[in-house]
Amino acid sequence: MPFAEAVAVLEGRVLHSGSFADVSADLAGRNPIVDDSFVDKVIVPGFVEAHCHMLEEGSLSAFPWVGAYARRAADGTTKPGCPTLAAALDLMRGADAALADPNEILVCLGWDPNMAGGEQITADVLDRVSTTRPIFVLHSNGHLGVCNSALMALANITRERSEEGVMRGSDGEPNGELRELALTLVLGKHVHLELDPAEAAVNASGEALQRMQRAIDRAKAATTWNEYETQDDLFHRAVAEASDNLLLLTLFDQLNDVRRAVAWGSVTRETVQPSANHSSFAEHDEIAAAIANRDAGAAYEAMRRHLGSVAKRLFGEV
């Protein structure tokens, strides 16, 4: 990717870009004013953004892709498209076979029935891949997702559910499709897209580790739940920052807004502050220790246990 240290601008027009030395030499005799206000920032060219969620797309590119068209991942590789339902199911079967843990949720992205001959994915279709492993497919628009029967059972999505957006078949039973806010029945509870502590274990700087520890210490000292939740946010954001992945950090910020509005906003507290043995304290310590030890596997597992513990406390689900 082309990179420049300096950009020369005159009356709103870019004259030149390149190394600072080259740009300065080209402007010799013009007495340029050096503006270093962006010295620690990245300036990108202007562009017209057609609501394509570019940053999220880059962050989510690690998941199996079942879109009809080929897509370029954040690492520069190209993932082939799945132009038919049969092709998408074949890709899912391969992804299922590649997962060592039989209980790990298989998450795939990009399905768009409008680009695949109108073929729809519902729970019974995903059950052709597996009836035991939970499977979740997020549509390319990000507003719809589909669960197989195993994930519906895990998330307690039954006929009795009254949430708007839980779609049903002609028999009145949920068909696996979730729309809009109904997605929160699985997102943030069972399906986690927001951050990768393994990247943090590889890339975390000393300053990032200090931010994590500071948030941990302040959370333990919190005298109210609001104060604790602020520090909890800062800890998780510090983990995202430590990954040194701008795409991941942007995605975390957006998903965290939803998480706070939907999850914490519905919680009734029985105490004024967390107890001294609040389970998240030890879980945060474990995550931070694994990252500090550069143990990517341990960091991933520690975060996974923590998210499962939070889901169980908030929603009574594992």
N, C-alpha and C positions, 0 to 999 in steps of 0.2 A: 504494500500500500504506500503510495507517495506520501512523503512527510516533509514539511518545511519548518524551519526554525523561525522565520520572519516573513512578514507580508508587508509590502509597501503599498500605501493607499494615498491617492490624491483626489480630493474633491469627490469622495464617494466611490471612486473606481480603483480596482486593484491594478497596480502597475507591474508588480513583480513579486515572486516568492522564491524562497530557497534558503540557503544557510544565511545566518546573520552577517557573516563576513562578505558573502557574495552580494547580498542586497545592499549593504553599506557601501561596498566598492562601486556598485552601479549608480548609487545616488551621491557619489562624491561631488562636492561643490554645490549641492542643493540645500545644504544645512537642514537635513531631516530632523524631525522631533521623534525621539524614541519613546514609545509608549509601552512600558513593561507591565501593564496591569493584567495581561493575560499570560504572563511568563510561566505560571504553574497550571495553565488551563489548556484545553484542546479546542481549537476553533475548527469547525467543519463548514464546508460550503453550504450555502442556502439551497433548499430544494422544496418542491411541492409534495407534501405528505398526504396521500390519499387514504388516510385512515387505515393504514396497513399494519399498525402495531409492530413496527420494525424492531424495537428493542426486545419486546417479549418474544418475538419470533426467533431472534438470535439466541436468547436464553434457553428457550424450550427445544432447541434443535437437537439436544442430546437424546430425546425420546424417539422411539420408532415412528416413522412417517408413513401414513396411509392415505395421503392426499393423492388426487388423480394425476397431478403434474410433478415433475422432478423439482426438487428444491435444493438450494445451496445452503449448507450448514455454516455455522459460525466459524468452523475451522477451515473452511474453504472447500471441503469435499462436497460432492453432489449425491443426494439421496434420490434413487429412482422413484417414479410415481407409481401409484396403483390405480390404473384406469378403470378397473372393474371391481365389483365386490369380491369375486373369487380371488383376484390378486391381493386384495387387502387382507382377506382371511388367511391366505398362504403366508403373507408376511407376518401376521400375528402368530401363526402357529410356529414359525421359526423363532420369533422373539420369545414365545412361551418356552420352547425347548431350551433356549439359551439361558434362562434364569435358573440358577442352582437352588434357590430357596423356593419350595413349592407354595409357600404362603405369601411371597412377594407379589404385590399388585402389579399387573402389567398395564402400563399407561401408553396409549398410542394417540397421535395427534394428526389433524389435518383432513379428516373425512368431510367430503362435500358431495351429497347425493346428486346435486345438480350437475356435477361434472363426471358422474359415474353412471350415466344412463338412468338416473332416477331411483336407483336401488337404495333402499333404506336399511340402516343397521338398528336392530332392536336387541333386547336381551336374548331372545331365542336364537338370533343369528350369531351373537357372540358365544353362545353356549356350544356352537359347533367347534369353537377353538378349545374351550375348556369349561367344564361345569364345576370344577374344583378350585381353580385359581381365579381370584377376583380380577376382572378386566374392566378397564375404563377407556373409552374412546372420546376424545374431545374434538368437536367439529372445528373446521378451519375458522369459523367466525367467532369462536370463543364463547358463544352464548348458549350452546347446546352441548350436551354430553350424553353418553350412553353407557349403562352398566350391564354386565351379564348377571345371571341369577345369583352367582356366588357373592358378587359385590352388593347386590340388592339385599341379600340376607345379612351380610356384614353390617350394612348401614340401616337395617331395619326398614327398608322401603317396602311397605305392604299395602294392601287394599285400604287399610285404615288411615293412611297418610292423607292429610288434608291440605298440604302446602300447594299453592298455585305453582304450576310448572312441572308437577309430577304427571307425566303423560300416561294415558291408559289405552288398552286395547278395547275391542268391541265387547269383551266380557267384563269390563270394569276394573280389571287387574292392571297394576303398573306394568308398562311394557319395556321399562329400562331407560327410556329417554327422559332426561332432566333438562329443563329450560330455565334460563336466567337464575333467580335466587334459589331455585330448587337445587342448583348445582352445589350449594353449600352443605347439602346432606352428605356429600362425599369429599368435596374439596376442603382441605384444612383439617379434616378428621381422619380420612383414610388415604386420600390421594394428596400427596405433598409435592408441589411444583416450585416452591419459593426459593430455596437456597441449598447449596451443596457444601457442607462442612469439610468434605474431603479436599475441595479446592482451597479452603481456608488453611487446612493443615499444611498444604504445599507452599502457599504464597504468603501466609501471614507475616507481617513485619513486627518488629518489637513494639512499635507504637500501637498497632492493631491489637496485640495481645494485652497491652496496658489498658486500652479502651474496654476490652472485654472484662478484664479483672475489675476495673473501676465500676462498671455497671453491676457486676456480681456483688461487690461489696456494698454498694448503695442500695441494691435490692434487699439484701439481708438486713440493712439498717432502716428500711422504710417503716414509717409509723402509720401509713394509710395504704389502702389497696390502690388508690390512684397513683401514689408515689411508686409503689412496687411495679405497677403496670408500665409506668413510664420507663423505669430502669430495665424491665423485661424487654420492652421494645428496643431500647438502646443496646442491650446485649445481643439480641438476634440481628440487629442491623450491623453491629460490630463484626459478627461472624460473616455476614454478607460482604461487608467492606473488606474483610481480611482475604476474601477470595481473589481480590484484585481483578474482578470481572464486572465492568460497568453495566453490561447487559443484565447480569444476574442481580445487581444491586437495584437497578431500576425496576425490575420485575418484583423484587421483594417489597419495595416501597408501595407499589400499587396493590399487591395482594394483601399486604399488611393492613392497609386502609379497610379493605373488605373484611378481613379477619376480625378487626377490632369492632367494626360496626355490627357485624352479625353475631359474633361469639360473645365477646365481653359485654356487649350492650344488653344481652339477655340474661346475664348472671346475677343472682341474688347472693350477696355475701352475708354470712352469719357472724363474722367478726370484723373489727375495724381495721385489722392489719393481718398479714400472713403470720402464721405461727413460726416459732423458731425451727421447727422440723418440717417446714413446708417442702414437699418433695422436689420442687423445681430447683431449690438451692443446690442440693447434691447433684442433680442432673446437669445444671449449668456448670458446676465445678468439673464434672466428668468430661463434658464437651470441651471446655477450655483447656483442660490438662492434655487431652488427646491432640488438640490443635497445637499446643505449645511443644509437644513431643514429636510433632510432624508425622503423626500416625494417622494417615488418611482413612484407613479402614476402621480404626477405633472411633475416629471422629464421626464418621458416617453412622455407625451403629449406635453411638451415644445419642446423636441427634434423633435418630429414628425411634429409640426408646423414649426419649423425652417427648416427642410429638405424640406418640401413642399414649403416654401417661397423661398429657394435657387433654387429649380427646376423651379419655376415660373419665377424668375428673369433671370436665365441662358438660359432656353429653351422655355419660354413662355407657360409653361404647369403648371397645378395645380396638 
